[in-house]
Amino acid sequence: MQKGMTQQVFIFIFALIMMAFVLMFGVRQVILVNDTGEKIATLSFVEDFKKEVQTYSNFDVGSNKLVKLSVPSGVNQICFFNSQKPVQGISDPVLKALLRSDKKNNLFVLPLEQFQNPGPGFFIDHLTVVGEHNPMCVMTANSFQVYIETVVVDNKIAVNVKERL
């Protein structure tokens, strides 16, 4: 083999190694961008729902509306929780433990493993859950719909969430 051909082999091997590094870096970045998109979609959903609740907290008692929002594809359920009441009607031990320990948040995005930062819990002012289920969980299939209603709870205006009127 001649000297020039030996150098060509090393250049070819070096080029293959560099292409592999570029490919691995590119795949990693695509996954990272996709993950960030899911987080942004989740935050967008929470902000849109928060706006609806804030609007209805200023309406007369008894005012209600069907809220329809889109949710990210990774979201299976949205749960609403009243921390002033005991946890009941839920079988998932991880979610039950989270709800018992989290005394601040009242909206949870499930599955818990997928939404760690931001989430899985969010706080929405004036939001409450009145009824026998605590938390009240709504299954989602890329769309979300619940009724919100302005109510009085402990002499304060609040917005109740329910699946049907």
URMO-V305116 format. One record per residue. N is the residue number from 1. RES is the residue in one letter. PHI is phi in degrees with one decimal (none if undefined). Layout:
# URMO-V305116
n=N res=RES phi=PHI
n=N res=RES phi=PHI
This chain:
# URMO-V305116
n=1 res=M phi=none
n=2 res=Q phi=-86.7
n=3 res=K phi=-60.6
n=4 res=G phi=-65.4
n=5 res=M phi=-69.9
n=6 res=T phi=-64.2
n=7 res=Q phi=-65.3
n=8 res=Q phi=-63.5
n=9 res=V phi=-62.8
n=10 res=F phi=-65.8
n=11 res=I phi=-64.6
n=12 res=F phi=-63.9
n=13 res=I phi=-63.0
n=14 res=F phi=-60.9
n=15 res=A phi=-64.0
n=16 res=L phi=-63.2
n=17 res=I phi=-63.3
n=18 res=M phi=-64.4
n=19 res=M phi=-63.2
n=20 res=A phi=-63.6
n=21 res=F phi=-63.1
n=22 res=V phi=-63.7
n=23 res=L phi=-64.5
n=24 res=M phi=-62.7
n=25 res=F phi=-63.3
n=26 res=G phi=-63.9
n=27 res=V phi=-63.0
n=28 res=R phi=-60.7
n=29 res=Q phi=-68.7
n=30 res=V phi=-63.3
n=31 res=I phi=-63.3
n=32 res=L phi=-63.2
n=33 res=V phi=-65.4
n=34 res=N phi=-63.1
n=35 res=D phi=-61.2
n=36 res=T phi=-63.7
n=37 res=G phi=-61.4
n=38 res=E phi=-63.3
n=39 res=K phi=-65.1
n=40 res=I phi=-65.2
n=41 res=A phi=-64.1
n=42 res=T phi=-64.8
n=43 res=L phi=-63.7
n=44 res=S phi=-63.9
n=45 res=F phi=-59.6
n=46 res=V phi=-61.5
n=47 res=E phi=-65.2
n=48 res=D phi=-63.4
n=49 res=F phi=-66.7
n=50 res=K phi=-60.0
n=51 res=K phi=-62.3
n=52 res=E phi=-62.3
n=53 res=V phi=-64.7
n=54 res=Q phi=-62.7
n=55 res=T phi=-62.2
n=56 res=Y phi=-74.1
n=57 res=S phi=-70.2
n=58 res=N phi=-99.0
n=59 res=F phi=-90.1
n=60 res=D phi=-67.2
n=61 res=V phi=-60.6
n=62 res=G phi=99.4
n=63 res=S phi=-65.2
n=64 res=N phi=-144.5
n=65 res=K phi=-159.3
n=66 res=L phi=-87.4
n=67 res=V phi=-98.2
n=68 res=K phi=-119.8
n=69 res=L phi=-136.2
n=70 res=S phi=-90.4
n=71 res=V phi=-123.9
n=72 res=P phi=-60.8
n=73 res=S phi=-63.2
n=74 res=G phi=-79.5
n=75 res=V phi=-83.4
n=76 res=N phi=-97.6
n=77 res=Q phi=-146.0
n=78 res=I phi=-119.4
n=79 res=C phi=-115.7
n=80 res=F phi=-111.0
n=81 res=F phi=-135.5
n=82 res=N phi=-108.1
n=83 res=S phi=-70.4
n=84 res=Q phi=-80.7
n=85 res=K phi=-115.3
n=86 res=P phi=-71.0
n=87 res=V phi=-74.1
n=88 res=Q phi=-152.4
n=89 res=G phi=77.3
n=90 res=I phi=-136.5
n=91 res=S phi=-104.0
n=92 res=D phi=-69.2
n=93 res=P phi=-66.6
n=94 res=V phi=-68.9
n=95 res=L phi=-64.3
n=96 res=K phi=-60.5
n=97 res=A phi=-65.1
n=98 res=L phi=-62.2
n=99 res=L phi=-64.8
n=100 res=R phi=-67.5
n=101 res=S phi=-90.3
n=102 res=D phi=-94.0
n=103 res=K phi=-96.4
n=104 res=K phi=-107.3
n=105 res=N phi=-78.4
n=106 res=N phi=-128.2
n=107 res=L phi=-131.7
n=108 res=F phi=-127.1
n=109 res=V phi=-103.3
n=110 res=L phi=-115.0
n=111 res=P phi=-77.4
n=112 res=L phi=-61.0
n=113 res=E phi=-64.1
n=114 res=Q phi=-80.1
n=115 res=F phi=-117.8
n=116 res=Q phi=-96.6
n=117 res=N phi=-146.4
n=118 res=P phi=-80.0
n=119 res=G phi=102.0
n=120 res=P phi=-77.9
n=121 res=G phi=-104.8
n=122 res=F phi=-136.7
n=123 res=F phi=-108.2
n=124 res=I phi=-122.5
n=125 res=D phi=-62.2
n=126 res=H phi=74.3
n=127 res=L phi=-86.3
n=128 res=T phi=-140.9
n=129 res=V phi=-125.0
n=130 res=V phi=-112.3
n=131 res=G phi=146.4
n=132 res=E phi=-82.2
n=133 res=H phi=-95.9
n=134 res=N phi=-143.4
n=135 res=P phi=-84.5
n=136 res=M phi=-100.4
n=137 res=C phi=-106.8
n=138 res=V phi=-118.2
n=139 res=M phi=-70.6
n=140 res=T phi=-125.6
n=141 res=A phi=-134.7
n=142 res=N phi=67.0
n=143 res=S phi=-143.2
n=144 res=F phi=-140.0
n=145 res=Q phi=-146.5
n=146 res=V phi=-142.8
n=147 res=Y phi=-96.1
n=148 res=I phi=-114.7
n=149 res=E phi=-142.6
n=150 res=T phi=-77.2
n=151 res=V phi=-135.3
n=152 res=V phi=-110.0
n=153 res=V phi=-128.4
n=154 res=D phi=54.0
n=155 res=N phi=61.7
n=156 res=K phi=-128.0
n=157 res=I phi=-73.8
n=158 res=A phi=-141.9
n=159 res=V phi=-116.8
n=160 res=N phi=-89.7
n=161 res=V phi=-112.7
n=162 res=K phi=-149.2
n=163 res=E phi=-75.9
n=164 res=R phi=-145.5
n=165 res=L phi=-76.6
